[in-house]
């Protein structure tokens, strides 16, 4: 399944005046797919910037933004932002249901 702009990473925390912001992306996509540079196609529209923090939650829920069923949570930093791509670092696994 492709990335849907109707289920974008959500801005969950923002600092004033160009400081780091935090996004949460909950999806049925695997972590490997979600961090691929070709996955999130609208990072500039979302306001993502280099240095921002992105938490990625894998879920099996039909509604991906239902964060009550996250089976894996990882943390990543934005390394590069283009008009149609975002490059995240490898990241760190925070929690896994297995």
Backbone torsions as a table, in degrees:
resi	resn	phi	psi	omega
1	UNK	NA	138.2	-179.3
2	UNK	-83.0	162.5	174.6
3	UNK	-62.3	138.5	178.7
4	UNK	-116.3	126.0	179.0
5	UNK	-66.7	-10.4	175.8
6	UNK	-80.9	-9.8	175.9
7	UNK	-130.3	64.7	-176.9
8	UNK	-82.0	167.4	169.1
9	UNK	-59.1	135.1	-177.5
10	UNK	-95.9	136.2	174.6
11	UNK	-75.1	116.7	-176.6
12	UNK	-110.0	-14.8	179.3
13	UNK	-156.7	131.9	-178.3
14	UNK	-134.9	137.6	176.4
15	UNK	-101.3	145.8	177.5
16	UNK	-69.7	154.2	172.2
17	UNK	55.4	68.1	167.9
18	UNK	61.0	22.1	176.7
19	UNK	-85.0	174.0	-179.6
20	UNK	-58.8	140.2	174.9
21	UNK	-117.4	160.7	-177.2
22	UNK	-121.4	130.9	178.6
23	UNK	-117.0	150.8	173.9
24	UNK	-123.5	124.7	177.8
25	UNK	-120.4	111.2	179.0
26	UNK	-110.7	125.4	-173.2
27	UNK	-153.8	164.0	173.5
28	UNK	-82.1	-6.9	176.5
29	UNK	-69.1	149.8	175.6
30	UNK	-72.1	161.6	178.5
31	UNK	-57.6	-42.0	-179.2
32	UNK	-60.8	-40.1	178.6
33	UNK	-69.8	-44.3	-175.4
34	UNK	-64.9	-29.4	-179.8
35	UNK	-89.5	-6.2	177.9
36	UNK	-62.0	139.5	-175.2
37	UNK	-63.1	-20.7	-179.4
38	UNK	-92.0	0.5	-174.1
39	UNK	-79.2	-61.2	-179.7
40	UNK	-81.6	114.1	-170.7
41	UNK	-98.7	-1.6	-177.4
42	UNK	-133.9	44.9	-175.8
43	UNK	-63.9	-35.3	179.7
44	UNK	-68.0	-37.0	176.2
45	UNK	-62.2	-32.0	-179.8
46	UNK	-82.1	-12.8	-179.6
47	UNK	86.3	17.1	179.4
48	UNK	-67.3	142.3	179.3
49	UNK	-136.3	158.3	175.6
50	UNK	-56.3	133.3	-179.7
51	UNK	96.5	-12.1	176.8
52	UNK	-67.1	155.8	-179.2
53	UNK	-102.7	136.0	179.0
54	UNK	-129.8	121.7	172.7
55	UNK	-96.8	131.4	179.4
56	UNK	-115.5	123.6	178.2
57	UNK	-113.5	125.0	174.2
58	UNK	-88.3	136.9	179.9
59	UNK	-141.0	160.4	173.6
60	UNK	-107.0	2.4	-177.9
61	UNK	-66.9	145.0	178.5
62	UNK	-63.0	-40.2	175.8
63	UNK	-96.0	105.6	-171.8
64	UNK	-60.6	-28.8	179.9
65	UNK	-79.5	5.2	174.4
66	UNK	-82.4	93.2	-172.5
67	UNK	-78.4	9.1	-179.9
68	UNK	-78.9	-12.0	-175.6
69	UNK	-122.5	41.7	180.0
70	UNK	-80.0	124.4	-179.8
71	UNK	-96.3	-18.6	-180.0
72	UNK	-150.7	136.0	178.8
73	UNK	-129.3	130.4	178.9
74	UNK	-133.0	157.8	-178.8
75	UNK	-118.4	135.9	-177.9
76	UNK	-138.3	159.1	175.1
77	UNK	-116.4	144.2	177.7
78	UNK	-77.0	124.1	179.5
79	UNK	-100.5	-31.1	-178.3
80	UNK	-155.6	143.4	179.6
81	UNK	-129.9	129.1	173.4
82	UNK	-119.5	179.7	-178.3
83	UNK	-68.2	-28.1	-178.4
84	UNK	-127.9	14.8	179.2
85	UNK	-152.8	159.6	172.5
86	UNK	-139.1	136.6	176.5
87	UNK	-106.9	121.2	178.5
88	UNK	-104.3	153.9	175.1
89	UNK	-72.4	172.3	-177.3
90	UNK	-57.2	-36.6	174.8
91	UNK	86.7	-177.3	-176.6
92	UNK	-137.3	131.9	175.7
93	UNK	-73.9	124.5	-178.7
94	UNK	-96.4	-44.1	-175.8
95	UNK	-153.3	144.5	178.1
96	UNK	-139.5	140.7	-179.3
97	UNK	-74.1	-16.5	-177.5
98	UNK	-91.2	NA	NA
